[in-house]
Amino acid sequence: MSPRDIDSYPGRYNESMTDESSSSPNFEASLDELERIVKELEKGDLPLEESLALFEKGMAISAACKQQLELAETRVEMLTRRGAQIVPVPFDPEKNAR
């Protein structure tokens, strides 16, 4: 799997996916796929090359899920950091990554 393949993985965070309703199904689907991959690898009956390809795919999915969780955590922090008043603030991943 090349970096280009990872970038095109459908579970990867898309900057236009800012509301939870659009990102949750992708996250859940990614977790389901990751669980399927783990079960397949745990069987231990795949050829080495196929096992490596599945492992690489699983690592890419895991990284995408981790990124989605980090972005969700940042959004929660932005909402709760406003003291007594909860004010939603648009999240800009480029601005907050600096």
C-alpha positions in Angstrom: 0.0 0.0 0.0 1.5 3.3 -1.0 1.0 6.7 0.7 -1.3 7.6 -2.2 -3.5 4.6 -1.3 -3.7 5.7 2.3 -4.6 9.3 1.3 -7.5 8.0 -0.8 -8.8 5.6 1.9 -12.5 6.5 2.4 -12.3 6.5 6.2 -9.6 9.2 6.1 -10.7 12.5 7.6 -12.1 14.9 5.0 -12.0 18.6 5.9 -15.6 19.0 4.7 -16.8 16.4 7.2 -17.2 18.7 10.2 -20.5 17.7 11.6 -20.8 14.5 13.6 -23.6 13.0 11.5 -21.3 12.8 8.5 -18.2 11.5 10.2 -19.7 8.9 12.6 -20.8 6.3 10.0 -17.3 6.5 8.4 -15.7 6.0 11.8 -18.0 3.1 12.7 -17.5 1.5 9.3 -13.7 1.9 9.7 -13.8 0.2 13.1 -15.9 -2.6 11.7 -13.4 -3.1 8.9 -10.5 -2.9 11.3 -12.1 -5.6 13.5 -12.6 -7.8 10.4 -9.0 -7.4 9.4 -7.8 -8.3 12.9 -9.9 -11.5 13.0 -8.6 -12.5 9.6 -5.0 -12.0 10.7 -5.6 -13.8 14.0 -6.6 -16.9 12.0 -3.0 -17.2 10.8 -3.9 -19.1 7.6 -3.1 -16.4 5.1 0.0 -16.3 2.9 2.7 -13.9 4.1 2.2 -11.3 1.4 -1.5 -11.2 1.9 -1.0 -10.9 5.7 1.3 -8.0 5.2 -1.1 -6.3 2.8 -3.9 -6.7 5.4 -1.7 -5.4 8.2 -0.8 -2.3 6.2 -4.4 -1.7 5.4 -5.3 -2.1 9.1 -2.6 0.3 10.1 -3.9 2.9 7.6 -7.4 2.5 9.0 -6.2 2.7 12.5 -4.4 6.0 11.8 -7.5 7.4 10.1 -9.6 6.4 13.2 -7.0 8.0 15.5 -7.1 11.2 13.6 -10.9 11.3 13.6 -10.9 10.7 17.4 -8.3 13.5 17.9 -10.4 15.9 15.9 -13.5 15.0 17.8 -11.6 15.5 21.1 -10.5 18.9 19.9 -14.0 19.9 19.0 -15.3 18.8 22.5 -12.5 20.8 24.2 -13.4 23.9 22.1 -17.0 23.6 23.2 -16.3 23.1 26.9 -13.5 25.6 27.2 -15.9 28.5 27.1 -16.6 28.5 30.8 -20.2 28.7 31.9 -21.3 29.5 28.3 -21.2 26.7 25.7 -20.4 28.4 22.4 -19.7 26.2 19.3 -16.6 27.4 17.5 -15.9 26.3 13.9 -13.0 24.0 13.9 -10.2 24.6 11.4 -7.7 21.7 11.4 -5.1 23.8 9.6 -5.3 26.7 12.1 -5.3 24.4 15.2 -2.5 22.2 14.0 0.0 25.1 14.3 
